């Protein structure tokens, strides 16, 4: 019995030491990632019922709401190369979506309807009048759903590289739920999250998927995305766990079919299967207009802002 007790005590000591080491490593990673304060800027706060949301308001003219790609690495920084140009003709509202950037990152399961509710509340409380929306990637699905539920709040929708229906149709499976639970563990989950959003992985993501020309990837872009993923003590892992768990996806085809507003989709030639995606959206709603941006990939707003602005001047 004494030997068994000693072994158990030794095991507890090793477990405590390992936990302390993981905690220390996580803290060092977080402090290092956010030391540059690249996302620090003068911004307003929307005190939403589900946490504070950071946003900026610039320019004069008809309101325009910018929605960046939904990822714990993404933030309103995504729009910084076209924000000034858009502000010459519009009152531009640029948000850090809940769970991203400098906005609060709640320990919740993030869903499509969560973001739809945010869009509705933000438009009513902050903008105060119907607005156009410029949305990128997965955020396009929230814009479409919100427009379907509250059509009087929104005018034109311009979508950049929206998510294919094949992805949006995914649902949580047993394996996905387990992956979500693992990522949400306090210590090991945070360490796993840090491995997923390491600077090296973000760099590779820019070079292989987000940009068409690898040489256009600037260190400051990688650093800003790296910082965004680690703000609020890396609580972006809860958004990532919801994405990995397929909780964020929703079949938006009925909502897309019901919309009467003008919808323009700007697809990038370097985005995988974008031609098929544009055709699929038009098949659901034949009124959808589509444009292909050459020599650009998932983030033309960062990689090819001049090309993107040429089209936005036409449709906005």
Beta strands, then each sheet from edge to edge (+ up, - down):
strand 1: 44-48
strand 2: 51-58
strand 3: 62-67
strand 4: 90-95
strand 5: 131-136
strand 6: 154-160
strand 7: 263-268
strand 8: 289-293
sheet 1: 1+ 2- 4+ 3+ 5+ 6+ 7+ 8+
end
